[in-house]
């Protein structure tokens, strides 16, 4: 998705063997050869081009984490605008694929700050998708608007209107506050789960916590095992009470993830259709 092509690797003797292995789809050997180019590189532009090709080898091999780690080794000084853009874009895309959205946003922010407008436009859709994942929907809307304004020839007004509707504040998902669910469950067992919209979990949590109280009452009032009843009842109460707090926070976080994911998928469909 959004993999940029056509970056400039120096087509000289340094790349001949590695590129021939790439063409032959021998990606593991090609990655080794591109690393050799990095080691022997006479300048940073050559090393950067080799890093980008090596990263793409790992993408072809399905090793997305290795692809990200490879682009993390790039040094961005002394690069032309076009090569710096390709390096930043690849680094951001690999970070995005690995769900390291903060790192992806950092690279894209550098594109915005230090490269001409044409490169900002080219990176704007990836930037929007990244900001969506970070719940920065208003900023993402601006990136999509930038792309529509400078990269699309026809129907700009209607697309801008559609962009405004998709990102309208009324459509932003209403997210729960996990810490609030934790606090609610601390005050009244089960209320945190109820706040997160999980009625069955709320009832079960309340019953389990109350079972500890019931054991203590039974031990004291009926069985007459005072110390044992209190100790056992407190142990059960404490275990389920603490578990209920953690469960309430987890359920709120899970609900947020699902709600956010549904909204972002809707936005992604709009963006990919541009």
Secondary structure, DSSP 8 states (H G I E B T S, - for coil): -----------STTTHHHHHHHHTT-HHHHHHHHHHHHHH-SSHHHHHHHHHHHHHHHHHTT-HHHHHHHHTT---TT--HHHHHHHHHHHHHHHHHTT-HHHHHHHHHHHHHHS-HHHHHHHHHHHHHHHHHTT-HHHHHHHHHHHHHHH--S-HHHHHHHHHHHT-GGGS-----HHHHHHHHHHSTTHHHHHTT-HHHHHHHHHHHHHHHHHHHIIIIIS--HHHHHHHHHHHHHHHHHHHHHHHHHHHHHHHHHHHHHHHHHHHHHHHT-
